[in-house]
Amino acid sequence: MKQEIAIRTESLTKRYGEKLAVDHLDLTVAEGEMLALLGVNGAGKTTTIRMLSGLSVPTEGTAWILGKEVKKEKDAVKRLVGISPQDTAVADNLTVEENLKFMAGICLGEKTRIRDRVEEVLKSFHLEEVRTKRAKTLSGGWKRKLSIAMAIIGEPKVLFLDEPTLGLDVLARRELWREIEALKSRMTIILTTHYMEEAQALADRIAIMIDGRLEEIGTLAQLEEKTGKQGLEEVFVYVAEQAGNQNGSVKRG
Ligand code: ATP
């Protein structure tokens, strides 16, 4: 079976004044693939995700989501993607169910479909026990789960998860991994994370961004072979240090 391309970028660039946040990024992600995007603080991961989901306009270059061009076909792209941002899009004063209904209303429109889909997602994300709780009373783990549930309620083909387990305890993180794992194959996913074990456990391929540039991309085995290092943390440190040696120190933040 021919594998379709879900995400493609060509020289995708974002400049904030003097700062090149994303520097001529060329990237291809296959349909159904999960790609982990790694990089130190300020490497350009969030900016990349924001451009790919139509929330930020590229300064230069182009990106396509399932063949739709992000700059020219913004509405079509927005229908294809879901995003769980770092600062979750959850409304604190609404209950879990109300948050899901609100998002379903935006994405789906048709009333009966909204009701059914909210029930479906409450069940599949094991959110039923907190359905009537206001979001502000949820623990960090439940809130992230709700944020991801909201991102997939419109049945996106491409999902962006920006640091989905940031700050969670180890059990909450493992639980969220299971939810993310269950989404795999059903959609194409780009996940940003600072947790190497998370990328290693979940992703099919790993991309390493340093100072806005894509330094390396491949499976863990490919990256290990290329760098001669064992384990993702060693690979990551090696790639970051090599890039730092070539370009002066790696700037953070
Ligand atoms: P983190 O891991 O901390 O989330 P990141 O890899 O997601 O970092 P970005 O948030 O994409 O990095 O930021 C890339 C660079 O662009 C940083 O230097 C940041 O300060 C800068 N930047 C991001 N958004 C803006 C903005 N709206 N205005 C000016 N500079 C920005």
Boltz pocket constraint, residues with backbone or C-beta under 6 A from the ligand:
constraints:
  - pocket:
      binder: B
      contacts: [[A, 16], [A, 19], [A, 20], [A, 21], [A, 39], [A, 40], [A, 41], [A, 42], [A, 43], [A, 44], [A, 45], [A, 46], [A, 47], [A, 48], [A, 253]]
      max_distance: 6.0
